[in-house]
Amino acid sequence: GESIQAAIDRAQNGDVIEVQRARYQENLRIDKTITLRGIERPTVDGSGKDDTIRVIAPDVVIEGMIVANSGDNRYKQNAGIYVQPGAHRAKVQHCYLAYNLFGMWIEKADDVQVLHNNITGKRNYDSAKRGNGVQLYNTKGARIIGNEISFVRDALYIDVSHHAIFKRNRLHHSRYGTHYMNSYYNLWEDNDTWHNRGGLALMEVRDQTIRNNRAWKNSDHGIMLRTLQDSEVDGNWVANNGRGLFVYDVEYIKLRDNVV
């Protein structure tokens, strides 16, 4: 029940801070290269203001935490976990991010890993007033793997982010499972999208591999390919959507072995 921030302030680079199960009403700033590890899933509650956790230093690890109740200022992009520019190689794994405006906002931070988390938004807000589950902007080398994201605006919003891997994510009950623009050399594999307006929406992109994904019961489209070049779309399963594949302004792609 002691202050987590006080422990961070005392820590040295390389330290591991273990947090016992309790509810901690704090807005944390992690400005050292540490591991913040939850024991039996403690809760950090942002009290409805600002970012619940802001990561400033590189190589920070956050694991096993419940991160909840950020502010709701869309202009400041309030998030459960905000990874600010320069906080490279952050890793967030096995966490629950609940009732935050944005689950994670990651900007100009390379080689970030978001692994096996459960992310839900402010689900009582209208869809357009929610933030996104994970937002990547101007990044390289991200690994977004094994997450379940729901009741947000867009589960994954990806812009100007390259050489990333998106695998085994479950994206549902949002506007778009993936809203993805201006990004190159990325892999989309083995993701599930259902009960969204749109499943996978890939726009203004090139050099993508879109393989073995499943999209069903999305009200508009299963997989949107809009302004796409030099890519492979293989082995996807698209069923019971308003549209199956929406293909527009697409050239130099291989579209193979898909079930629609």
C-alpha positions as a Python dict, from the first residue, in 0.01 Angstrom:
ca = {
    (1, 'G'): (0, 0, 0),
    (2, 'E'): (296, 237, -3),
    (3, 'S'): (352, 483, -286),
    (4, 'I'): (476, 322, -607),
    (5, 'Q'): (607, 657, -728),
    (6, 'A'): (819, 691, -412),
    (7, 'A'): (975, 351, -489),
    (8, 'I'): (1043, 461, -849),
    (9, 'D'): (1204, 781, -725),
    (10, 'R'): (1438, 581, -499),
    (11, 'A'): (1523, 321, -763),
    (12, 'Q'): (1837, 290, -971),
    (13, 'N'): (1855, 192, -1337),
    (14, 'G'): (1819, -185, -1366),
    (15, 'D'): (1612, -228, -1047),
    (16, 'V'): (1299, -445, -1025),
    (17, 'I'): (1009, -302, -825),
    (18, 'E'): (757, -565, -716),
    (19, 'V'): (413, -431, -628),
    (20, 'Q'): (185, -634, -401),
    (21, 'R'): (-185, -669, -470),
    (22, 'A'): (-372, -352, -367),
    (23, 'R'): (-527, -45, -528),
    (24, 'Y'): (-284, 244, -573),
    (25, 'Q'): (-437, 578, -670),
    (26, 'E'): (-141, 737, -846),
    (27, 'N'): (-29, 879, -1179),
    (28, 'L'): (314, 728, -1232),
    (29, 'R'): (615, 869, -1421),
    (30, 'I'): (879, 609, -1498),
    (31, 'D'): (1195, 802, -1577),
    (32, 'K'): (1443, 522, -1504),
    (33, 'T'): (1520, 193, -1677),
    (34, 'I'): (1334, -36, -1435),
    (35, 'T'): (1095, -330, -1428),
    (36, 'L'): (759, -269, -1261),
    (37, 'R'): (619, -613, -1176),
    (38, 'G'): (278, -678, -1025),
    (39, 'I'): (231, -962, -777),
    (40, 'E'): (-124, -1104, -800),
    (41, 'R'): (-225, -816, -1028),
    (42, 'P'): (-232, -490, -829),
    (43, 'T'): (-423, -190, -967),
    (44, 'V'): (-282, 153, -1052),
    (45, 'D'): (-579, 392, -1068),
    (46, 'G'): (-525, 726, -1243),
    (47, 'S'): (-831, 883, -1071),
    (48, 'G'): (-971, 1003, -1405),
    (49, 'K'): (-691, 1250, -1479),
    (50, 'D'): (-387, 1261, -1709),
    (51, 'D'): (-201, 940, -1804),
    (52, 'T'): (-217, 662, -1549),
    (53, 'I'): (145, 566, -1632),
    (54, 'R'): (384, 771, -1845),
    (55, 'V'): (701, 595, -1962),
    (56, 'I'): (991, 835, -2014),
    (57, 'A'): (1305, 619, -1992),
    (58, 'P'): (1409, 352, -2245),
    (59, 'D'): (1403, -24, -2173),
    (60, 'V'): (1120, -6, -1917),
    (61, 'V'): (922, -327, -1847),
    (62, 'I'): (568, -323, -1704),
    (63, 'E'): (412, -661, -1631),
    (64, 'G'): (128, -814, -1435),
    (65, 'M'): (-50, -487, -1352),
    (66, 'I'): (-406, -356, -1380),
    (67, 'V'): (-376, -3, -1522),
    (68, 'A'): (-705, 186, -1500),
    (69, 'N'): (-901, 508, -1513),
    (70, 'S'): (-693, 758, -1710),
    (71, 'G'): (-819, 1104, -1789),
    (72, 'D'): (-1040, 1161, -2093),
    (73, 'N'): (-874, 1460, -2262),
    (74, 'R'): (-851, 1363, -2629),
    (75, 'Y'): (-628, 1663, -2712),
    (76, 'K'): (-367, 1545, -2460),
    (77, 'Q'): (-421, 1180, -2565),
    (78, 'N'): (-465, 1061, -2207),
    (79, 'A'): (-372, 693, -2189),
    (80, 'G'): (-343, 406, -1950),
    (81, 'I'): (22, 380, -2055),
    (82, 'Y'): (178, 661, -2259),
    (83, 'V'): (516, 570, -2411),
    (84, 'Q'): (664, 904, -2502),
    (85, 'P'): (922, 980, -2774),
    (86, 'G'): (1260, 827, -2699),
    (87, 'A'): (1132, 560, -2458),
    (88, 'H'): (1263, 288, -2691),
    (89, 'R'): (1227, -86, -2626),
    (90, 'A'): (947, -51, -2370),
    (91, 'K'): (776, -382, -2294),
    (92, 'V'): (421, -414, -2156),
    (93, 'Q'): (304, -770, -2095),
    (94, 'H'): (34, -965, -1914),
    (95, 'C'): (-144, -648, -1802),
    (96, 'Y'): (-510, -546, -1790),
    (97, 'L'): (-570, -192, -1917),
    (98, 'A'): (-925, -93, -1824),
    (99, 'Y'): (-1135, 221, -1853),
    (100, 'N'): (-864, 438, -2004),
    (101, 'L'): (-921, 682, -2291),
    (102, 'F'): (-638, 530, -2498),
    (103, 'G'): (-513, 196, -2376),
    (104, 'M'): (-156, 262, -2494),
    (105, 'W'): (-22, 559, -2688),
    (106, 'I'): (322, 489, -2837),
    (107, 'E'): (496, 772, -3023),
    (108, 'K'): (847, 785, -3174),
    (109, 'A'): (959, 489, -2965),
    (110, 'D'): (1119, 198, -3151),
    (111, 'D'): (1120, -177, -3083),
    (112, 'V'): (831, -158, -2835),
    (113, 'Q'): (667, -487, -2734),
    (114, 'V'): (298, -515, -2637),
    (115, 'L'): (243, -878, -2540),
    (116, 'H'): (-57, -1072, -2408),
    (117, 'N'): (-253, -784, -2259),
    (118, 'N'): (-627, -731, -2222),
    (119, 'I'): (-734, -377, -2317),
    (120, 'T'): (-1081, -224, -2287),
    (121, 'G'): (-1182, 140, -2318),
    (122, 'K'): (-1434, 375, -2163),
    (123, 'R'): (-1714, 158, -2289),
    (124, 'N'): (-1996, 383, -2167),
    (125, 'Y'): (-1871, 662, -2401),
    (126, 'D'): (-1997, 690, -2757),
    (127, 'S'): (-1758, 515, -2995),
    (128, 'A'): (-1625, 838, -3151),
    (129, 'K'): (-1541, 981, -2806),
    (130, 'R'): (-1331, 684, -2700),
    (131, 'G'): (-960, 654, -2767),
    (132, 'N'): (-793, 365, -2945),
    (133, 'G'): (-676, 45, -2782),
    (134, 'V'): (-314, 69, -2900),
    (135, 'Q'): (-198, 369, -3103),
    (136, 'L'): (138, 355, -3280),
    (137, 'Y'): (271, 670, -3441),
    (138, 'N'): (608, 712, -3611),
    (139, 'T'): (764, 391, -3478),
    (140, 'K'): (982, 109, -3607),
    (141, 'G'): (1010, -255, -3507),
    (142, 'A'): (703, -287, -3283),
    (143, 'R'): (582, -631, -3175),
    (144, 'I'): (206, -637, -3100),
    (145, 'I'): (131, -1000, -3015),
    (146, 'G'): (-139, -1196, -2833),
    (147, 'N'): (-355, -907, -2710),
    (148, 'E'): (-733, -892, -2668),
    (149, 'I'): (-872, -544, -2736),
    (150, 'S'): (-1237, -439, -2726),
    (151, 'F'): (-1483, -153, -2659),
    (152, 'V'): (-1249, 118, -2786),
    (153, 'R'): (-1269, 343, -3093),
    (154, 'D'): (-1019, 145, -3307),
    (155, 'A'): (-854, -157, -3148),
    (156, 'L'): (-522, -99, -3329),
    (157, 'Y'): (-456, 241, -3486),
    (158, 'I'): (-127, 235, -3677),
    (159, 'D'): (22, 535, -3859),
    (160, 'V'): (370, 586, -4006),
    (161, 'S'): (502, 272, -3836),
    (162, 'H'): (725, 26, -4018),
    (163, 'H'): (890, -318, -3984),
    (164, 'A'): (634, -429, -3723),
    (165, 'I'): (470, -763, -3646),
    (166, 'F'): (101, -799, -3551),
    (167, 'K'): (14, -1158, -3456),
    (168, 'R'): (-254, -1351, -3268),
    (169, 'N'): (-449, -1044, -3155),
    (170, 'R'): (-824, -1065, -3087),
    (171, 'L'): (-997, -741, -3185),
    (172, 'H'): (-1371, -696, -3134),
    (173, 'H'): (-1663, -465, -3049),
    (174, 'S'): (-1493, -149, -3177),
    (175, 'R'): (-1520, 76, -3483),
    (176, 'Y'): (-1227, -87, -3666),
    (177, 'G'): (-1037, -390, -3552),
    (178, 'T'): (-738, -234, -3729),
    (179, 'H'): (-717, 116, -3874),
    (180, 'Y'): (-385, 121, -4049),
    (181, 'M'): (-226, 391, -4268),
    (182, 'N'): (103, 508, -4422),
    (183, 'S'): (305, 214, -4293),
    (184, 'Y'): (540, -29, -4471),
    (185, 'Y'): (710, -369, -4437),
    (186, 'N'): (476, -513, -4176),
    (187, 'L'): (335, -860, -4105),
    (188, 'W'): (-30, -924, -4015),
    (189, 'E'): (-76, -1289, -3922),
    (190, 'D'): (-326, -1504, -3731),
    (191, 'N'): (-539, -1216, -3598),
    (192, 'D'): (-913, -1243, -3523),
    (193, 'T'): (-1151, -950, -3584),
    (194, 'W'): (-1524, -970, -3519),
    (195, 'H'): (-1827, -758, -3429),
    (196, 'N'): (-1658, -436, -3542),
    (197, 'R'): (-1774, -194, -3809),
    (198, 'G'): (-1466, -299, -4009),
    (199, 'G'): (-1227, -585, -3947),
    (200, 'L'): (-882, -513, -4095),
    (201, 'A'): (-859, -176, -4275),
    (202, 'L'): (-522, -128, -4449),
    (203, 'M'): (-492, 202, -4634),
    (204, 'E'): (-210, 392, -4809),
    (205, 'V'): (41, 115, -4743),
    (206, 'R'): (285, -112, -4925),
    (207, 'D'): (503, -418, -4870),
    (208, 'Q'): (261, -598, -4637),
    (209, 'T'): (212, -967, -4566),
    (210, 'I'): (-151, -1032, -4463),
    (211, 'R'): (-171, -1400, -4384),
    (212, 'N'): (-404, -1644, -4207),
    (213, 'N'): (-628, -1383, -4043),
    (214, 'R'): (-997, -1437, -3963),
    (215, 'A'): (-1266, -1168, -3996),
    (216, 'W'): (-1633, -1237, -3932),
    (217, 'K'): (-1957, -1059, -3841),
    (218, 'N'): (-1816, -714, -3905),
    (219, 'S'): (-2099, -486, -4017),
    (220, 'D'): (-1915, -316, -4304),
    (221, 'H'): (-1618, -513, -4436),
    (222, 'G'): (-1403, -804, -4332),
    (223, 'I'): (-1073, -689, -4490),
    (224, 'M'): (-1031, -352, -4662),
    (225, 'L'): (-738, -309, -4902),
    (226, 'R'): (-726, 52, -5015),
    (227, 'T'): (-431, 205, -5198),
    (228, 'L'): (-208, -95, -5141),
    (229, 'Q'): (101, -200, -5337),
    (230, 'D'): (359, -480, -5345),
    (231, 'S'): (189, -706, -5091),
    (232, 'E'): (67, -1060, -5034),
    (233, 'V'): (-282, -1146, -4905),
    (234, 'D'): (-286, -1520, -4841),
    (235, 'G'): (-493, -1777, -4656),
    (236, 'N'): (-738, -1542, -4486),
    (237, 'W'): (-1087, -1650, -4376),
    (238, 'V'): (-1357, -1384, -4425),
    (239, 'A'): (-1720, -1472, -4347),
    (240, 'N'): (-2058, -1315, -4271),
    (241, 'N'): (-1947, -952, -4305),
    (242, 'G'): (-2139, -672, -4478),
    (243, 'R'): (-1868, -698, -4747),
    (244, 'G'): (-1602, -964, -4764),
    (245, 'L'): (-1295, -811, -4928),
    (246, 'F'): (-1312, -440, -5020),
    (247, 'V'): (-1042, -380, -5282),
    (248, 'Y'): (-978, -32, -5427),
    (249, 'D'): (-673, 128, -5592),
    (250, 'V'): (-463, -185, -5539),
    (251, 'E'): (-174, -295, -5763),
    (252, 'Y'): (111, -545, -5767),
    (253, 'I'): (-34, -773, -5501),
    (254, 'K'): (-83, -1148, -5479),
    (255, 'L'): (-429, -1249, -5355),
    (256, 'R'): (-422, -1626, -5293),
    (257, 'D'): (-599, -1908, -5110),
    (258, 'N'): (-850, -1688, -4925),
    (259, 'V'): (-1195, -1813, -4821),
    (260, 'V'): (-1465, -1547, -4859),
}
